[in-house]
């Protein structure tokens, strides 16, 4: 199975009965209703859900409400959420997933910490430098500053390292770091 699939590709073709059951679906799942469901398909724009207790209801958790550091849940995964809209033309119930709604973006907290030294973990080594996770969903780049060197001689993935926070760009969600004593 590829990363993306439609519910029908996973043996879950809900659309046929969704139109006939639409009026009852809207009545029984008003905005604000908590739901539990199983992911039946994934697309770049969101995850389709089979809502427990509502066999004909098609749920859609759209990516526009997903935190930048999260990923779509996998097909077969059980999720919880809340109804946030109804789309009659597609017979879909819009869902915001609880893990997305409860996630706090920690990046703004680091604006006041520019200039401070923090400890993080190296997550990736790239030709332009290496990335360090300094908090849940907060990663920054320690750019290569000199001639291209073999970074694997300086750092390795999963290594804890002290870095200085140089800049935070909230608009582009970027963090610039410098290594403290790694070079």
C-alpha positions in Angstrom: 0.0 0.0 0.0 1.3 3.5 -0.9 1.5 6.4 1.6 -1.8 7.7 0.1 -5.0 5.8 -0.6 -8.7 6.3 -0.9 -11.1 4.5 1.5 -12.3 2.3 -1.4 -8.7 1.1 -2.0 -8.7 -0.2 1.6 -12.0 -2.1 1.3 -14.0 0.8 2.8 -16.4 2.3 0.3 -18.7 4.4 2.5 -19.7 6.9 -0.2 -22.5 4.8 -1.6 -24.7 4.9 1.5 -23.5 8.4 2.7 -25.9 10.3 0.5 -28.9 8.3 1.6 -28.0 8.6 5.2 -26.9 12.3 5.1 -29.9 13.8 6.9 -29.6 11.4 9.8 -25.8 11.8 9.8 -26.1 15.6 10.3 -28.8 15.2 12.9 -26.8 12.6 14.9 -23.4 14.3 14.5 -23.9 18.0 15.1 -20.9 20.4 15.3 -19.2 19.8 18.6 -19.9 16.1 18.9 -16.9 14.1 20.1 -16.1 11.1 17.9 -13.9 8.1 17.7 -13.1 6.5 14.4 -10.7 4.4 12.3 -8.6 5.9 9.5 -9.8 4.4 6.2 -7.8 6.4 3.7 -5.1 9.1 3.5 -4.6 11.9 0.9 -2.3 14.9 0.9 -5.3 17.0 2.0 -6.3 14.9 5.0 -7.4 11.5 6.4 -10.8 9.8 5.9 -12.4 8.3 8.9 -15.0 5.6 9.5 -16.9 7.1 12.5 -17.7 4.5 15.2 -21.4 3.9 15.5 -22.2 5.6 12.2 -21.4 3.1 9.4 -22.6 5.4 6.6 -20.8 8.6 7.9 -17.7 9.7 6.1 -15.4 11.8 8.3 -12.6 13.9 6.9 -9.8 15.4 9.1 -8.3 18.1 6.8 -4.6 19.0 6.8 -5.5 22.7 7.2 -5.9 22.0 10.9 -2.9 19.8 11.4 0.1 21.1 13.4 3.2 21.5 11.2 5.2 18.9 13.1 2.5 16.1 13.0 1.8 13.6 10.3 -1.4 12.1 9.1 -2.5 9.1 11.1 -2.0 5.7 9.3 -4.8 3.6 7.8 -6.3 1.4 10.5 -5.3 3.8 13.3 -8.0 4.7 15.8 -8.3 8.4 16.4 -10.5 10.7 18.5 -11.8 14.2 17.6 -14.7 16.5 17.3 -17.1 17.4 14.5 -16.4 20.9 13.2 -18.4 21.2 9.9 -20.6 19.4 7.5 -20.1 19.3 3.7 -23.4 18.4 2.0 -22.0 18.4 -1.5 -19.5 15.6 -0.5 -21.6 14.1 2.3 -18.6 14.5 4.6 -18.4 15.3 8.3 -15.4 17.5 9.1 -13.4 16.4 12.0 -10.6 18.1 13.9 -8.4 15.4 15.5 -7.9 15.7 19.3 -4.1 15.3 19.0 -4.0 18.2 16.5 -6.3 20.4 18.5 -4.5 19.9 21.8 -1.1 20.4 20.3 0.7 23.6 21.4 3.1 25.2 19.0 6.2 25.8 21.2 8.1 27.9 18.6 6.8 31.3 19.8 8.2 30.5 23.3 11.7 30.5 21.8 11.6 34.1 20.5 12.6 35.4 24.0 15.4 32.8 24.2 17.4 34.1 21.3 21.1 34.2 22.4 20.6 31.4 25.0 22.4 28.1 24.9 20.2 25.0 25.0 20.7 21.3 24.7 19.2 19.4 21.8 19.5 16.3 19.8 20.9 16.0 16.3 18.1 14.7 14.0 19.6 15.0 10.6 22.9 15.7 8.8 22.5 17.5 5.5 24.8 19.1 2.9 23.9 22.5 4.3 24.5 21.7 8.0 22.7 19.7 10.6 19.4 19.9 12.3 18.9 19.8 16.1 15.6 19.3 17.9 15.5 21.7 20.9 11.9 20.9 22.0 8.8 19.0 20.9 8.3 20.0 17.2 11.0 22.6 17.4 14.0 22.0 15.2 16.7 24.3 14.0 19.5 24.4 11.5 23.2 24.7 12.4 24.4 25.8 9.0 27.7 24.9 7.5 29.8 28.0 8.0 33.1 27.1 6.4 34.2 25.1 3.4 32.3 21.8 3.0 33.5 19.4 5.6 32.6 15.9 6.6 30.0 16.7 9.3 29.9 13.1 10.4 33.4 13.8 12.0 31.8 16.6 14.0 28.4 15.3 15.0 26.3 12.2 14.5 22.5 11.7 14.5 20.9 11.2 17.9 23.8 13.0 19.6 23.0 15.5 22.3 24.6 18.8 21.7 24.7 22.3 23.1 23.5 25.0 20.6 23.0 28.7 20.8 19.7 30.1 19.5 20.7 32.7 16.9 17.3 33.6 15.3 13.7 32.6 15.2 11.6 33.3 12.1 7.9 32.7 13.2 6.5 33.6 9.7 8.7 31.0 8.0 8.8 28.7 11.1 12.6 28.5 11.0 15.2 28.4 13.8 18.8 29.3 13.2 21.3 27.8 15.7 25.1 27.7 16.2 27.0 24.8 17.7 28.7 25.4 21.0 32.0 23.6 21.0 31.1 21.1 18.4 33.5 22.3 15.7 
